[in-house]
Amino acid sequence: MDNLVFGLIGLVLLIIVLKILKWPFKILINGIIGLVLLYLANILGSYLGFTIAINAVTALIAGFLGIPGIILLVVFQLFF
């Protein structure tokens, strides 16, 4: 009976830890995707005469917003 209780407590703690660690991994993965999208936008932009700085802020914008984020950064770069 004690093993069952400890097993359930361990399972609950594992679920809690996984939920807490979900956000940092999601931010990291989105940042990496944003870097790849920025790199591709810079390759295309070099032919069109603009580049976007690749840093943590632009990578997270591109990672969180995806293609619309890249479009936002391109528009911002072209007009401001």
C-alpha positions in Angstrom: 0.0 0.0 0.0 2.9 2.4 0.8 4.5 1.8 -2.6 1.2 2.7 -4.3 1.0 6.0 -2.4 4.7 6.9 -3.1 4.2 5.9 -6.7 1.2 8.3 -7.1 3.1 11.1 -5.3 6.1 10.6 -7.6 3.8 10.6 -10.7 2.1 13.9 -9.5 5.5 15.5 -8.9 6.7 14.3 -12.3 3.7 15.9 -14.0 4.3 19.2 -12.1 8.0 19.3 -13.1 7.2 18.6 -16.7 4.6 21.4 -16.8 7.1 23.8 -15.3 9.8 22.9 -17.7 7.5 23.1 -20.8 7.7 26.9 -21.2 11.5 27.3 -21.3 11.8 24.5 -23.9 9.0 26.0 -26.0 10.7 29.4 -25.9 14.0 27.8 -26.8 12.5 25.9 -29.8 10.6 29.0 -31.0 13.8 31.0 -30.8 15.7 28.5 -32.9 12.9 28.4 -35.5 13.0 32.2 -35.4 16.7 32.2 -36.1 16.2 29.9 -39.1 13.4 32.1 -40.5 15.5 35.2 -40.0 18.4 33.6 -41.8 16.2 32.7 -44.7 14.7 36.3 -44.7 18.3 37.7 -44.8 19.2 35.5 -47.8 16.1 36.7 -49.7 16.6 40.2 -48.4 20.2 40.4 -49.7 18.8 40.2 -53.2 16.2 42.9 -52.4 18.6 45.2 -50.6 17.8 44.8 -46.9 18.9 42.7 -44.0 17.4 42.1 -40.5 19.7 42.0 -37.5 19.8 38.6 -35.9 19.7 38.9 -32.1 17.7 37.6 -29.2 14.8 40.1 -29.7 14.3 39.5 -33.4 14.7 35.7 -33.0 12.0 35.6 -30.3 9.7 37.9 -32.3 10.1 35.6 -35.3 9.8 32.5 -33.2 6.6 33.6 -31.4 4.8 35.1 -34.3 6.3 32.9 -37.1 5.8 34.1 -40.7 3.8 37.1 -39.6 6.6 38.1 -37.3 9.1 37.9 -40.1 6.8 40.1 -42.2 6.5 42.5 -39.3 10.3 42.7 -39.0 10.8 43.2 -42.8 8.2 46.0 -42.9 9.8 47.6 -39.8 13.2 47.4 -41.4 12.0 48.8 -44.7 10.0 51.7 -43.4 11.8 52.7 -40.2 
